[in-house]
C-alpha cells in the first residue's frame, strides 16, 4: 500500500504539468495597502473647549469627529483599454483602516503604455496619476506598487520565479 501511495504521489507531483504563463505572456501584479483620507475634516478646539478638559487631555488641540476614511478607487489601463477598476472600502469597524489590493493580470508581452490612477478622497478627481511606456518581456512580471510618500505609483520589472 505504501508503494502504491508513493507511486500516486510521484505521478501527481509531475502530472499534469502546470504552466505559470503562456510563452507570449507577461504578468502584471498590482499590490499595495493605502489609507484613504478622512471623510470629514478635523477642527481645532476653541479655548473654551480646551479649558473644560482635564490637564492631561489639553495637549491635543485638534479634534476629529469621525475616523472614517474615504474609499480608495484604483484604475489600471493598458493601451487605452481598462484592465482593472476597483472601489476598495477601508478595513476596520470604524472604517478607519487601510484599503488593500492584490491583483494578478496576465497580458500579452510587448511594448505597452500603462496608466494607473488612484483616488483616496471624497470627490470625483483622481489625485494620483502615473503613465509609463514599458517593454513587457515574455515570462517577466511587472509589479505596480503605490507609496504616497514618494509621489504615487512605482512600476518595477522582475523575473518570473
VMD Tcl script that builds the backbone (N, CA, C; Angstrom):
set m [mol new atoms 483]
animate dup $m
set s [atomselect $m all]
$s set {name element resname resid chain x y z} {
  {N N UNK 1 A 0.821 -1.206 0.000}
  {CA C UNK 1 A 0.000 0.000 0.000}
  {C C UNK 1 A 0.860 1.263 0.000}
  {N N UNK 2 A 1.962 1.193 0.752}
  {CA C UNK 2 A 2.844 2.356 0.810}
  {C C UNK 2 A 3.453 2.657 -0.556}
  {N N UNK 3 A 3.897 1.630 -1.260}
  {CA C UNK 3 A 4.481 1.808 -2.585}
  {C C UNK 3 A 3.444 2.360 -3.562}
  {N N UNK 4 A 2.204 1.882 -3.454}
  {CA C UNK 4 A 1.131 2.399 -4.304}
  {C C UNK 4 A 0.875 3.870 -4.001}
  {N N UNK 5 A 0.824 4.213 -2.717}
  {CA C UNK 5 A 0.613 5.604 -2.311}
  {C C UNK 5 A 1.750 6.489 -2.821}
  {N N UNK 6 A 2.989 6.063 -2.666}
  {CA C UNK 6 A 4.135 6.830 -3.141}
  {C C UNK 6 A 4.123 6.959 -4.664}
  {N N UNK 7 A 3.673 5.927 -5.348}
  {CA C UNK 7 A 3.560 5.997 -6.803}
  {C C UNK 7 A 2.545 7.036 -7.238}
  {N N UNK 8 A 1.412 7.096 -6.530}
  {CA C UNK 8 A 0.375 8.093 -6.852}
  {C C UNK 8 A 0.894 9.498 -6.578}
  {N N UNK 9 A 1.548 9.684 -5.442}
  {CA C UNK 9 A 2.116 10.993 -5.109}
  {C C UNK 9 A 3.162 11.387 -6.140}
  {N N UNK 10 A 4.020 10.458 -6.528}
  {CA C UNK 10 A 5.044 10.732 -7.529}
  {C C UNK 10 A 4.451 11.115 -8.866}
  {N N UNK 11 A 3.397 10.416 -9.282}
  {CA C UNK 11 A 2.751 10.727 -10.555}
  {C C UNK 11 A 2.161 12.137 -10.534}
  {N N UNK 12 A 1.395 12.467 -9.477}
  {CA C UNK 12 A 0.735 13.773 -9.428}
  {C C UNK 12 A 1.684 14.920 -9.110}
  {N N UNK 13 A 2.915 14.622 -8.687}
  {CA C UNK 13 A 3.888 15.699 -8.486}
  {C C UNK 13 A 4.428 16.203 -9.825}
  {N N UNK 14 A 4.326 15.413 -10.864}
  {CA C UNK 14 A 4.837 15.810 -12.175}
  {C C UNK 14 A 3.742 15.983 -13.224}
  {N N UNK 15 A 2.564 15.414 -13.000}
  {CA C UNK 15 A 1.483 15.467 -13.992}
  {C C UNK 15 A 0.208 15.870 -13.300}
  {N N UNK 16 A -0.659 16.581 -13.812}
  {CA C UNK 16 A -0.496 17.323 -15.060}
  {C C UNK 16 A 0.476 18.479 -14.858}
  {N N UNK 17 A 1.159 18.849 -15.918}
  {CA C UNK 17 A 2.143 19.930 -15.810}
  {C C UNK 17 A 1.403 21.261 -15.663}
  {N N UNK 18 A 2.004 22.146 -14.908}
  {CA C UNK 18 A 1.407 23.463 -14.651}
  {C C UNK 18 A 2.177 24.511 -15.421}
  {N N UNK 19 A 1.491 25.316 -16.191}
  {CA C UNK 19 A 2.109 26.392 -16.940}
  {C C UNK 19 A 1.809 27.698 -16.223}
  {N N UNK 20 A 2.861 28.329 -15.705}
  {CA C UNK 20 A 2.709 29.577 -14.962}
  {C C UNK 20 A 2.188 30.684 -15.873}
  {N N UNK 21 A 2.827 30.861 -17.016}
  {CA C UNK 21 A 2.408 31.831 -18.028}
  {C C UNK 21 A 2.563 31.198 -19.405}
  {N N UNK 22 A 1.749 31.627 -20.331}
  {CA C UNK 22 A 1.921 31.202 -21.714}
  {C C UNK 22 A 3.217 31.821 -22.244}
  {N N UNK 23 A 3.825 31.229 -23.263}
  {CA C UNK 23 A 5.126 31.721 -23.755}
  {C C UNK 23 A 5.111 33.184 -24.215}
  {N N UNK 24 A 3.965 33.676 -24.667}
  {CA C UNK 24 A 3.903 35.059 -25.157}
  {C C UNK 24 A 3.266 36.007 -24.141}
  {N N UNK 25 A 3.178 35.595 -22.874}
  {CA C UNK 25 A 2.526 36.421 -21.858}
  {C C UNK 25 A 3.513 36.944 -20.822}
  {N N UNK 26 A 3.076 38.007 -20.172}
  {CA C UNK 26 A 3.755 38.563 -19.016}
  {C C UNK 26 A 2.686 38.817 -17.957}
  {N N UNK 27 A 3.104 39.068 -16.747}
  {CA C UNK 27 A 2.160 39.207 -15.646}
  {C C UNK 27 A 2.299 40.583 -15.013}
  {N N UNK 28 A 1.177 41.243 -14.798}
  {CA C UNK 28 A 1.158 42.499 -14.056}
  {C C UNK 28 A 0.576 42.190 -12.685}
  {N N UNK 29 A 1.315 42.551 -11.635}
  {CA C UNK 29 A 0.846 42.384 -10.260}
  {C C UNK 29 A 0.630 43.766 -9.654}
  {N N UNK 30 A -0.599 44.027 -9.273}
  {CA C UNK 30 A -0.964 45.278 -8.626}
  {C C UNK 30 A -1.141 44.951 -7.149}
  {N N UNK 31 A -0.260 45.467 -6.296}
  {CA C UNK 31 A -0.269 45.055 -4.897}
  {C C UNK 31 A 0.193 46.190 -3.989}
  {N N UNK 32 A -0.709 46.653 -3.085}
  {CA C UNK 32 A -0.333 47.663 -2.098}
  {C C UNK 32 A -1.452 47.849 -1.081}
  {N N UNK 33 A -1.132 48.562 -0.012}
  {CA C UNK 33 A -2.099 48.983 1.004}
  {C C UNK 33 A -2.036 50.500 1.082}
  {N N UNK 34 A -3.194 51.129 1.201}
  {CA C UNK 34 A -3.230 52.590 1.270}
  {C C UNK 34 A -4.446 53.016 2.078}
  {N N UNK 35 A -4.266 53.978 2.936}
  {CA C UNK 35 A -5.367 54.522 3.727}
  {C C UNK 35 A -5.895 55.772 3.038}
  {N N UNK 36 A -7.185 55.792 2.783}
  {CA C UNK 36 A -7.801 56.969 2.186}
  {C C UNK 36 A -7.797 58.133 3.167}
  {N N UNK 37 A -8.072 59.319 2.646}
  {CA C UNK 37 A -8.135 60.498 3.500}
  {C C UNK 37 A -9.396 60.445 4.360}
  {N N UNK 38 A -9.378 61.183 5.466}
  {CA C UNK 38 A -10.549 61.245 6.338}
  {C C UNK 38 A -11.726 61.845 5.585}
  {N N UNK 39 A -12.922 61.294 5.810}
  {CA C UNK 39 A -14.109 61.802 5.116}
  {C C UNK 39 A -14.485 63.190 5.615}
  {N N UNK 40 A -14.326 63.422 6.912}
  {CA C UNK 40 A -14.647 64.726 7.494}
  {C C UNK 40 A -13.365 65.367 7.994}
  {N N UNK 41 A -13.239 66.670 7.782}
  {CA C UNK 41 A -12.045 67.379 8.216}
  {C C UNK 41 A -12.036 67.517 9.737}
  {N N UNK 42 A -10.844 67.481 10.296}
  {CA C UNK 42 A -10.692 67.708 11.729}
  {C C UNK 42 A -10.764 69.217 11.988}
  {N N UNK 43 A -11.038 69.577 13.230}
  {CA C UNK 43 A -11.133 71.002 13.563}
  {C C UNK 43 A -10.301 71.281 14.808}
  {N N UNK 44 A -9.983 72.535 14.987}
  {CA C UNK 44 A -9.247 72.976 16.176}
  {C C UNK 44 A -10.236 73.275 17.292}
  {N N UNK 45 A -9.886 72.875 18.514}
  {CA C UNK 45 A -10.730 73.166 19.672}
  {C C UNK 45 A -10.641 74.653 20.005}
  {N N UNK 46 A -11.743 75.200 20.497}
  {CA C UNK 46 A -11.759 76.596 20.944}
  {C C UNK 46 A -11.085 76.676 22.309}
  {N N UNK 47 A -10.616 77.852 22.708}
  {CA C UNK 47 A -10.025 78.000 24.047}
  {C C UNK 47 A -10.988 77.601 25.169}
  {N N UNK 48 A -12.277 77.810 24.972}
  {CA C UNK 48 A -13.261 77.423 25.986}
  {C C UNK 48 A -13.334 75.892 26.113}
  {N N UNK 49 A -13.297 75.197 24.978}
  {CA C UNK 49 A -13.314 73.731 25.000}
  {C C UNK 49 A -12.065 73.184 25.676}
  {N N UNK 50 A -10.932 73.775 25.398}
  {CA C UNK 50 A -9.672 73.326 25.995}
  {C C UNK 50 A -9.700 73.541 27.507}
  {N N UNK 51 A -10.254 74.658 27.951}
  {CA C UNK 51 A -10.312 74.959 29.384}
  {C C UNK 51 A -11.177 73.951 30.139}
  {N N UNK 52 A -12.189 73.386 29.494}
  {CA C UNK 52 A -13.080 72.423 30.143}
  {C C UNK 52 A -12.454 71.032 30.263}
  {N N UNK 53 A -11.392 70.773 29.509}
  {CA C UNK 53 A -10.762 69.457 29.511}
  {C C UNK 53 A -9.844 69.292 30.717}
  {N N UNK 54 A -9.668 68.050 31.186}
  {CA C UNK 54 A -8.660 67.802 32.225}
  {C C UNK 54 A -7.264 68.130 31.689}
  {N N UNK 55 A -6.332 68.402 32.566}
  {CA C UNK 55 A -4.985 68.826 32.164}
  {C C UNK 55 A -4.305 67.825 31.227}
  {N N UNK 56 A -4.481 66.517 31.473}
  {CA C UNK 56 A -3.797 65.513 30.655}
  {C C UNK 56 A -4.357 65.413 29.236}
  {N N UNK 57 A -5.518 65.999 28.975}
  {CA C UNK 57 A -6.104 65.952 27.627}
  {C C UNK 57 A -5.893 67.249 26.856}
  {N N UNK 58 A -5.240 68.223 27.445}
  {CA C UNK 58 A -5.105 69.537 26.797}
  {C C UNK 58 A -3.983 69.594 25.764}
  {N N UNK 59 A -3.191 68.566 25.654}
  {CA C UNK 59 A -2.096 68.573 24.670}
  {C C UNK 59 A -2.624 68.584 23.247}
  {N N UNK 60 A -3.694 67.854 23.023}
  {CA C UNK 60 A -4.259 67.762 21.675}
  {C C UNK 60 A -5.299 68.856 21.471}
  {N N UNK 61 A -4.990 69.777 20.586}
  {CA C UNK 61 A -5.935 70.858 20.305}
  {C C UNK 61 A -6.804 70.544 19.094}
  {N N UNK 62 A -6.500 69.451 18.418}
  {CA C UNK 62 A -7.267 69.045 17.236}
  {C C UNK 62 A -8.235 67.942 17.623}
  {N N UNK 63 A -9.465 68.041 17.123}
  {CA C UNK 63 A -10.460 67.012 17.378}
  {C C UNK 63 A -11.063 66.570 16.041}
  {N N UNK 64 A -11.192 65.248 15.889}
  {CA C UNK 64 A -11.801 64.671 14.691}
  {C C UNK 64 A -13.085 63.971 15.124}
  {N N UNK 65 A -14.195 64.383 14.593}
  {CA C UNK 65 A -15.485 63.822 14.982}
  {C C UNK 65 A -15.643 62.384 14.492}
  {N N UNK 66 A -15.100 62.103 13.325}
  {CA C UNK 66 A -15.218 60.769 12.745}
  {C C UNK 66 A -13.855 60.307 12.262}
  {N N UNK 67 A -13.539 59.031 12.470}
  {CA C UNK 67 A -12.286 58.462 11.971}
  {C C UNK 67 A -12.481 57.796 10.622}
  {N N UNK 68 A -13.703 57.816 10.098}
  {CA C UNK 68 A -13.997 57.109 8.851}
  {C C UNK 68 A -13.192 57.680 7.686}
  {N N UNK 69 A -12.645 56.769 6.897}
  {CA C UNK 69 A -11.826 57.163 5.750}
  {C C UNK 69 A -12.596 56.970 4.445}
  {N N UNK 70 A -12.143 57.670 3.429}
  {CA C UNK 70 A -12.751 57.576 2.106}
  {C C UNK 70 A -12.414 56.237 1.458}
  {N N UNK 71 A -13.286 55.816 0.534}
  {CA C UNK 71 A -12.982 54.648 -0.291}
  {C C UNK 71 A -11.788 54.982 -1.181}
  {N N UNK 72 A -11.032 53.963 -1.546}
  {CA C UNK 72 A -9.908 54.136 -2.456}
  {C C UNK 72 A -10.315 53.535 -3.793}
  {N N UNK 73 A -10.237 54.342 -4.850}
  {CA C UNK 73 A -10.596 53.909 -6.202}
  {C C UNK 73 A -9.304 53.769 -7.004}
  {N N UNK 74 A -9.119 52.604 -7.619}
  {CA C UNK 74 A -7.915 52.333 -8.415}
  {C C UNK 74 A -8.340 51.904 -9.809}
  {N N UNK 75 A -7.677 52.475 -10.819}
  {CA C UNK 75 A -7.904 52.089 -12.212}
  {C C UNK 75 A -6.561 51.822 -12.864}
  {N N UNK 76 A -6.509 50.777 -13.681}
  {CA C UNK 76 A -5.319 50.447 -14.454}
  {C C UNK 76 A -5.742 50.285 -15.910}
  {N N UNK 77 A -5.017 50.967 -16.775}
  {CA C UNK 77 A -5.349 50.983 -18.199}
  {C C UNK 77 A -4.099 50.630 -18.995}
  {N N UNK 78 A -4.278 49.828 -20.056}
  {CA C UNK 78 A -3.163 49.474 -20.940}
  {C C UNK 78 A -3.569 49.767 -22.377}
  {N N UNK 79 A -2.817 50.629 -23.036}
  {CA C UNK 79 A -3.056 50.998 -24.434}
  {C C UNK 79 A -4.492 51.459 -24.659}
  {N N UNK 80 A -5.040 52.223 -23.734}
  {CA C UNK 80 A -6.386 52.766 -23.879}
  {C C UNK 80 A -7.502 51.831 -23.460}
  {N N UNK 81 A -7.191 50.609 -23.039}
  {CA C UNK 81 A -8.191 49.637 -22.603}
  {C C UNK 81 A -8.071 49.438 -21.094}
  {N N UNK 82 A -9.194 49.539 -20.415}
  {CA C UNK 82 A -9.177 49.381 -18.967}
  {C C UNK 82 A -8.955 47.916 -18.591}
  {N N UNK 83 A -7.890 47.660 -17.834}
  {CA C UNK 83 A -7.590 46.307 -17.371}
  {C C UNK 83 A -8.266 46.020 -16.036}
  {N N UNK 84 A -8.364 47.045 -15.191}
  {CA C UNK 84 A -8.854 46.815 -13.837}
  {C C UNK 84 A -9.428 48.105 -13.268}
  {N N UNK 85 A -10.527 47.951 -12.551}
  {CA C UNK 85 A -11.167 49.064 -11.844}
  {C C UNK 85 A -11.749 48.499 -10.554}
  {N N UNK 86 A -11.435 49.139 -9.427}
  {CA C UNK 86 A -11.941 48.657 -8.150}
  {C C UNK 86 A -12.196 49.837 -7.220}
  {N N UNK 87 A -13.242 49.694 -6.411}
  {CA C UNK 87 A -13.528 50.634 -5.329}
  {C C UNK 87 A -13.335 49.846 -4.042}
  {N N UNK 88 A -12.296 50.204 -3.280}
  {CA C UNK 88 A -11.945 49.453 -2.078}
  {C C UNK 88 A -12.418 50.195 -0.829}
  {N N UNK 89 A -13.138 49.488 0.010}
  {CA C UNK 89 A -13.609 50.036 1.277}
  {C C UNK 89 A -12.481 49.935 2.307}
  {N N UNK 90 A -12.404 50.887 3.243}
  {CA C UNK 90 A -11.394 50.779 4.296}
  {C C UNK 90 A -11.724 49.652 5.261}
  {N N UNK 91 A -10.696 49.037 5.835}
  {CA C UNK 91 A -10.868 47.976 6.820}
  {C C UNK 91 A -11.235 48.560 8.178}
  {N N UNK 92 A -11.723 47.700 9.071}
  {CA C UNK 92 A -11.968 48.084 10.449}
  {C C UNK 92 A -13.428 48.367 10.736}
  {N N UNK 93 A -13.781 48.282 12.026}
  {CA C UNK 93 A -15.160 48.530 12.433}
  {C C UNK 93 A -15.579 49.975 12.155}
  {N N UNK 94 A -14.682 50.905 12.394}
  {CA C UNK 94 A -14.995 52.314 12.183}
  {C C UNK 94 A -14.657 52.759 10.761}
  {N N UNK 95 A -14.309 51.801 9.894}
  {CA C UNK 95 A -13.886 52.096 8.518}
  {C C UNK 95 A -12.744 53.111 8.521}
  {N N UNK 96 A -11.777 52.850 9.418}
  {CA C UNK 96 A -10.670 53.784 9.593}
  {C C UNK 96 A -9.321 53.172 9.224}
  {N N UNK 97 A -9.326 51.987 8.661}
  {CA C UNK 97 A -8.070 51.304 8.330}
  {C C UNK 97 A -7.654 51.518 6.886}
  {N N UNK 98 A -6.728 50.672 6.464}
  {CA C UNK 98 A -6.220 50.768 5.098}
  {C C UNK 98 A -7.102 49.978 4.140}
  {N N UNK 99 A -6.974 50.296 2.881}
  {CA C UNK 99 A -7.597 49.525 1.803}
  {C C UNK 99 A -6.479 48.714 1.158}
  {N N UNK 100 A -6.699 47.425 0.965}
  {CA C UNK 100 A -5.658 46.527 0.465}
  {C C UNK 100 A -6.046 45.964 -0.888}
  {N N UNK 101 A -5.033 45.833 -1.756}
  {CA C UNK 101 A -5.278 45.285 -3.081}
  {C C UNK 101 A -4.166 44.312 -3.442}
  {N N UNK 102 A -4.543 43.209 -4.054}
  {CA C UNK 102 A -3.589 42.276 -4.662}
  {C C UNK 102 A -4.295 41.691 -5.875}
  {N N UNK 103 A -3.778 41.981 -7.039}
  {CA C UNK 103 A -4.407 41.519 -8.272}
  {C C UNK 103 A -3.334 41.072 -9.252}
  {N N UNK 104 A -3.529 39.897 -9.849}
  {CA C UNK 104 A -2.645 39.356 -10.879}
  {C C UNK 104 A -3.371 39.476 -12.218}
  {N N UNK 105 A -2.720 40.106 -13.205}
  {CA C UNK 105 A -3.348 40.320 -14.503}
  {C C UNK 105 A -2.381 39.842 -15.593}
  {N N UNK 106 A -2.645 38.681 -16.213}
  {CA C UNK 106 A -1.786 38.250 -17.324}
  {C C UNK 106 A -2.135 39.040 -18.590}
  {N N UNK 107 A -1.097 39.498 -19.301}
  {CA C UNK 107 A -1.286 40.275 -20.527}
  {C C UNK 107 A -0.282 39.783 -21.576}
  {N N UNK 108 A -0.513 40.151 -22.824}
  {CA C UNK 108 A 0.400 39.808 -23.908}
  {C C UNK 108 A 1.687 40.626 -23.770}
  {N N UNK 109 A 2.807 40.003 -24.033}
  {CA C UNK 109 A 4.097 40.681 -23.957}
  {C C UNK 109 A 4.217 41.694 -25.084}
  {N N UNK 110 A 5.097 42.665 -24.904}
  {CA C UNK 110 A 5.333 43.692 -25.914}
  {C C UNK 110 A 5.461 45.062 -25.279}
  {N N UNK 111 A 5.550 46.070 -26.124}
  {CA C UNK 111 A 5.645 47.449 -25.654}
  {C C UNK 111 A 4.229 47.985 -25.473}
  {N N UNK 112 A 3.946 48.459 -24.268}
  {CA C UNK 112 A 2.607 48.948 -23.932}
  {C C UNK 112 A 2.704 50.239 -23.138}
  {N N UNK 113 A 1.639 51.036 -23.210}
  {CA C UNK 113 A 1.525 52.230 -22.382}
  {C C UNK 113 A 0.567 51.921 -21.246}
  {N N UNK 114 A 1.088 51.985 -20.026}
  {CA C UNK 114 A 0.281 51.717 -18.836}
  {C C UNK 114 A -0.061 53.031 -18.143}
  {N N UNK 115 A -1.322 53.160 -17.744}
  {CA C UNK 115 A -1.775 54.307 -16.968}
  {C C UNK 115 A -2.406 53.787 -15.683}
  {N N UNK 116 A -1.963 54.340 -14.566}
  {CA C UNK 116 A -2.519 53.970 -13.270}
  {C C UNK 116 A -3.064 55.232 -12.608}
  {N N UNK 117 A -4.247 55.091 -11.999}
  {CA C UNK 117 A -4.882 56.230 -11.327}
  {C C UNK 117 A -5.402 55.775 -9.970}
  {N N UNK 118 A -5.343 56.690 -8.987}
  {CA C UNK 118 A -5.848 56.398 -7.652}
  {C C UNK 118 A -6.540 57.633 -7.093}
  {N N UNK 119 A -7.682 57.404 -6.465}
  {CA C UNK 119 A -8.432 58.476 -5.792}
  {C C UNK 119 A -8.656 58.024 -4.364}
  {N N UNK 120 A -8.219 58.846 -3.397}
  {CA C UNK 120 A -8.344 58.471 -1.988}
  {C C UNK 120 A -9.050 59.539 -1.154}
  {N N UNK 121 A -9.908 60.304 -1.793}
  {CA C UNK 121 A -10.618 61.379 -1.102}
  {C C UNK 121 A -12.049 61.446 -1.607}
  {N N UNK 122 A -12.872 62.227 -0.923}
  {CA C UNK 122 A -14.247 62.441 -1.375}
  {C C UNK 122 A -14.178 63.424 -2.536}
  {N N UNK 123 A -14.795 63.095 -3.639}
  {CA C UNK 123 A -14.756 63.933 -4.831}
  {C C UNK 123 A -14.603 63.077 -6.068}
  {N N UNK 124 A -14.545 63.712 -7.211}
  {CA C UNK 124 A -14.509 62.998 -8.486}
  {C C UNK 124 A -13.116 62.849 -9.072}
  {N N UNK 125 A -12.206 63.781 -8.783}
  {CA C UNK 125 A -10.889 63.798 -9.418}
  {C C UNK 125 A -9.942 62.759 -8.826}
  {N N UNK 126 A -9.165 62.108 -9.689}
  {CA C UNK 126 A -8.100 61.229 -9.234}
  {C C UNK 126 A -6.925 62.114 -8.808}
  {N N UNK 127 A -6.430 61.907 -7.595}
  {CA C UNK 127 A -5.343 62.763 -7.124}
  {C C UNK 127 A -3.959 62.152 -7.349}
  {N N UNK 128 A -3.877 60.915 -7.810}
  {CA C UNK 128 A -2.603 60.308 -8.185}
  {C C UNK 128 A -2.771 59.693 -9.567}
  {N N UNK 129 A -1.890 60.100 -10.502}
  {CA C UNK 129 A -1.911 59.569 -11.865}
  {C C UNK 129 A -0.478 59.283 -12.281}
  {N N UNK 130 A -0.306 58.190 -13.006}
  {CA C UNK 130 A 1.023 57.856 -13.500}
  {C C UNK 130 A 0.873 57.133 -14.826}
  {N N UNK 131 A 1.719 57.497 -15.771}
  {CA C UNK 131 A 1.714 56.867 -17.094}
  {C C UNK 131 A 3.146 56.559 -17.488}
  {N N UNK 132 A 3.348 55.359 -18.055}
  {CA C UNK 132 A 4.684 54.964 -18.484}
  {C C UNK 132 A 4.570 53.982 -19.640}
  {N N UNK 133 A 5.459 54.123 -20.613}
  {CA C UNK 133 A 5.560 53.154 -21.696}
  {C C UNK 133 A 6.600 52.125 -21.266}
  {N N UNK 134 A 6.179 50.861 -21.237}
  {CA C UNK 134 A 7.042 49.791 -20.729}
  {C C UNK 134 A 7.173 48.685 -21.762}
  {N N UNK 135 A 8.321 48.012 -21.730}
  {CA C UNK 135 A 8.549 46.850 -22.579}
  {C C UNK 135 A 8.372 45.625 -21.698}
  {N N UNK 136 A 7.262 44.929 -21.878}
  {CA C UNK 136 A 6.943 43.752 -21.074}
  {C C UNK 136 A 7.429 42.521 -21.820}
  {N N UNK 137 A 8.552 41.979 -21.364}
  {CA C UNK 137 A 9.144 40.807 -21.999}
  {C C UNK 137 A 8.384 39.555 -21.582}
  {N N UNK 138 A 8.334 38.549 -22.459}
  {CA C UNK 138 A 7.637 37.304 -22.102}
  {C C UNK 138 A 8.247 36.669 -20.850}
  {N N UNK 139 A 7.378 36.164 -19.979}
  {CA C UNK 139 A 7.818 35.477 -18.785}
  {C C UNK 139 A 8.255 36.379 -17.646}
  {N N UNK 140 A 8.140 37.681 -17.819}
  {CA C UNK 140 A 8.537 38.628 -16.770}
  {C C UNK 140 A 7.311 39.065 -15.981}
  {N N UNK 141 A 7.564 39.736 -14.867}
  {CA C UNK 141 A 6.490 40.244 -14.018}
  {C C UNK 141 A 6.677 41.738 -13.828}
  {N N UNK 142 A 5.615 42.501 -14.085}
  {CA C UNK 142 A 5.605 43.938 -13.815}
  {C C UNK 142 A 4.865 44.127 -12.493}
  {N N UNK 143 A 5.559 44.644 -11.478}
  {CA C UNK 143 A 4.950 44.891 -10.181}
  {C C UNK 143 A 4.601 46.368 -10.098}
  {N N UNK 144 A 3.343 46.637 -9.754}
  {CA C UNK 144 A 2.906 48.020 -9.580}
  {C C UNK 144 A 2.601 48.213 -8.098}
  {N N UNK 145 A 3.351 49.116 -7.489}
  {CA C UNK 145 A 3.222 49.427 -6.071}
  {C C UNK 145 A 2.757 50.872 -5.946}
  {N N UNK 146 A 2.371 51.263 -4.743}
  {CA C UNK 146 A 1.935 52.641 -4.515}
  {C C UNK 146 A 2.456 53.104 -3.172}
  {N N UNK 147 A 3.111 54.252 -3.163}
  {CA C UNK 147 A 3.583 54.884 -1.933}
  {C C UNK 147 A 3.305 56.375 -2.059}
  {N N UNK 148 A 2.374 56.865 -1.246}
  {CA C UNK 148 A 2.032 58.284 -1.330}
  {C C UNK 148 A 3.195 59.159 -0.899}
  {N N UNK 149 A 4.056 58.676 -0.001}
  {CA C UNK 149 A 5.183 59.466 0.489}
  {C C UNK 149 A 6.211 59.749 -0.605}
  {N N UNK 150 A 6.297 58.863 -1.603}
  {CA C UNK 150 A 7.261 59.068 -2.687}
  {C C UNK 150 A 6.595 59.594 -3.963}
  {N N UNK 151 A 5.350 59.968 -3.887}
  {CA C UNK 151 A 4.697 60.597 -5.025}
  {C C UNK 151 A 3.690 59.757 -5.770}
  {N N UNK 152 A 3.514 58.499 -5.395}
  {CA C UNK 152 A 2.473 57.717 -6.057}
  {C C UNK 152 A 2.925 56.357 -6.512}
  {N N UNK 153 A 2.601 56.034 -7.758}
  {CA C UNK 153 A 2.813 54.695 -8.297}
  {C C UNK 153 A 4.287 54.432 -8.602}
  {N N UNK 154 A 4.674 53.156 -8.439}
  {CA C UNK 154 A 6.018 52.690 -8.745}
  {C C UNK 154 A 5.878 51.452 -9.626}
  {N N UNK 155 A 6.488 51.477 -10.820}
  {CA C UNK 155 A 6.461 50.346 -11.733}
  {C C UNK 155 A 7.840 49.680 -11.698}
  {N N UNK 156 A 7.862 48.347 -11.510}
  {CA C UNK 156 A 9.119 47.597 -11.471}
  {C C UNK 156 A 8.974 46.320 -12.272}
  {N N UNK 157 A 9.983 46.013 -13.100}
  {CA C UNK 157 A 10.030 44.753 -13.835}
  {C C UNK 157 A 10.852 43.753 -13.061}
  {N N UNK 158 A 10.365 42.504 -12.961}
  {CA C UNK 158 A 11.085 41.442 -12.263}
  {C C UNK 158 A 11.042 40.184 -13.117}
  {N N UNK 159 A 11.987 39.282 -12.844}
  {CA C UNK 159 A 11.960 37.963 -13.485}
  {C C UNK 159 A 10.893 37.117 -12.809}
  {N N UNK 160 A 10.204 36.309 -13.580}
  {CA C UNK 160 A 9.235 35.367 -13.006}
  {C C UNK 160 A 10.016 34.241 -12.338}
  {N N UNK 161 A 9.541 33.835 -11.156}
  {CA C UNK 161 A 10.207 32.748 -10.457}
  {C C UNK 161 A 9.252 31.635 -10.188}
}
mol reanalyze $m
mol bondsrecalc $m
mol representation Tube
mol addrep $m
